[in-house]
């Protein structure tokens, strides 16, 4: 993103992230949006799991990904925060904007970046990739509605951290 996009065009990372915080309440507002978005995402993904027929054994196949010790949980949380930040910049911040520039339609840009996001997560199986595609589309919609990646970054980091740690505990 930096080498081939931002540097070449002279844009700054803050322009890609959007949504400047000017008051002390702005981060709290974005955090509240992230929590509300998390609840909505949870309901949508639970319904999708039901539609796709995801079984407990499908989820057990991912057990090898979850942290197994306290040190791994700390590393997992760090990785999750990093993934939330980097994936949102790459998929919603950069690619979605590029596809918007190419197509002129935000709906199409959201769909294309979401499909690429889902394909990038095929290690979770085809049902997981479908779920991640829907998840990516929801993030794309949030980014367009908020004109900012901040709430999505927060939710993404929380979701990934929570999923890994709870998955390892269960």
C-alpha positions in Angstrom: 0.0 0.0 0.0 2.7 2.4 0.9 5.2 1.5 -1.8 2.8 1.3 -4.8 0.0 3.5 -3.7 0.6 6.2 -1.1 4.2 7.0 -1.9 3.6 7.3 -5.6 0.6 9.6 -5.2 1.8 11.6 -2.2 -1.1 10.6 0.0 -0.7 10.0 3.7 -1.8 7.0 5.7 -4.2 9.3 7.7 -6.0 10.1 4.4 -6.6 6.4 3.8 -7.8 5.8 7.4 -10.0 8.9 7.4 -12.2 10.2 10.3 -9.9 12.5 12.2 -10.4 12.7 16.0 -10.7 16.4 16.9 -12.5 16.0 20.3 -11.8 13.7 23.2 -15.2 12.1 22.6 -14.4 11.0 19.0 -12.5 7.8 20.0 -15.3 6.9 22.4 -17.9 7.4 19.6 -15.8 5.2 17.2 -15.4 2.6 20.0 -19.2 2.6 20.6 -19.8 2.1 16.8 -17.2 -0.8 16.8 -19.1 -2.5 19.7 -22.5 -2.0 18.0 -21.0 -3.2 14.7 -19.6 -6.3 16.5 -23.1 -7.2 17.8 -24.5 -6.9 14.3 -21.7 -8.9 12.8 -22.1 -11.6 15.4 -25.8 -12.0 14.5 -25.2 -12.0 10.8 -22.3 -14.5 11.0 -24.3 -16.8 13.4 -27.2 -16.8 10.9 -24.8 -17.5 8.0 -23.3 -20.4 9.9 -26.8 -21.8 10.3 -27.5 -21.3 6.5 -24.2 -22.9 5.5 -24.6 -25.7 8.0 -21.3 -25.2 9.8 -20.9 -28.1 12.3 -18.8 -28.2 15.4 -16.3 -30.5 13.7 -15.8 -27.7 11.1 -14.7 -25.4 13.8 -12.6 -28.0 15.5 -10.5 -28.3 12.3 -9.3 -24.7 13.0 -8.1 -25.6 16.5 -4.5 -25.7 15.3 -4.7 -22.0 14.6 -5.7 -21.0 18.2 -3.1 -20.1 20.9 -2.2 -22.9 23.3 -0.3 -21.1 26.1 -0.3 -17.7 27.9 2.6 -16.5 25.8 0.8 -17.5 22.6 -2.4 -15.7 23.7 -0.3 -12.5 24.2 1.2 -13.0 20.7 -2.3 -13.8 19.3 -3.6 -10.5 20.7 -0.7 -8.5 19.3 -1.2 -10.3 15.9 -4.9 -9.6 16.0 -4.5 -5.9 16.6 -1.9 -5.8 13.8 -4.2 -7.8 11.5 -7.2 -5.5 12.3 -5.1 -2.4 11.4 -3.3 -3.8 8.3 -6.2 -5.7 6.7 -8.5 -2.7 7.1 -6.0 -0.5 5.4 -5.3 -2.9 2.7 -8.8 -4.2 1.8 -11.1 -1.3 2.8 -8.7 1.6 2.7 -6.7 0.9 -0.4 -8.3 -1.8 -2.5 -11.9 -0.6 -2.0 -10.8 2.9 -3.0 -9.0 1.6 -6.1 -12.0 -0.5 -7.2 -14.2 2.6 -6.6 -11.9 4.6 -8.9 -12.1 1.8 -11.5 -15.8 1.2 -11.4 -17.2 4.4 -10.2 -19.6 2.4 -7.9 -19.1 2.0 -4.2 -21.4 -1.1 -4.2 -19.2 -2.8 -6.8 -16.0 -1.8 -5.0 -17.3 -3.3 -1.7 -18.2 -6.6 -3.4 -14.8 -6.9 -5.2 -12.7 -6.2 -2.2 -14.9 -8.5 0.0 -14.4 -11.4 -2.5 -10.7 -10.9 -2.5 -10.7 -10.7 1.3 -12.7 -14.0 1.4 -10.3 -15.7 -1.1 -7.4 -14.6 1.1 -9.0 -16.5 4.0 -9.5 -19.9 2.2 -7.3 -21.5 4.8 -10.6 -21.6 6.8 -12.3 -23.8 4.2 -14.9 -22.8 1.7 -17.6 -22.1 4.3 -15.2 -20.0 6.3 -14.2 -18.1 3.1 -17.9 -17.4 2.4 -18.3 -16.1 6.0 -15.2 -13.9 5.7 -16.5 -12.5 2.4 -19.7 -11.4 4.0 -17.7 -10.1 7.0 -15.5 -8.1 4.5 -18.5 -6.7 2.8 -19.9 -5.5 6.1 -16.6 -3.8 6.9 -16.7 -2.2 3.4 -20.2 -0.8 4.1 -19.1 0.5 7.5 -16.1 2.2 6.0 -18.3 3.9 3.4 -20.9 4.9 5.9 -18.4 6.3 8.4 -15.9 7.6 5.9 -13.3 6.1 8.3 -11.6 2.8 8.9 -11.2 3.5 12.7 -14.4 1.7 14.0 -13.7 -1.2 11.6 -10.1 -1.5 12.8 -11.2 -1.6 16.4 -13.9 -4.2 15.8 -11.6 -6.3 13.6 -8.9 -6.3 16.3 -11.4 -7.1 19.1 -13.1 -9.9 17.0 -9.9 -11.6 16.1 -8.4 -11.3 19.6 -11.6 -12.6 21.2 -12.1 -15.5 18.7 -8.6 -16.8 19.2 -8.5 -16.6 22.9 -12.0 -17.9 23.5 -11.4 -20.6 20.8 -8.3 -21.8 22.7 -10.1 -21.8 26.0 -13.0 -23.8 24.7 
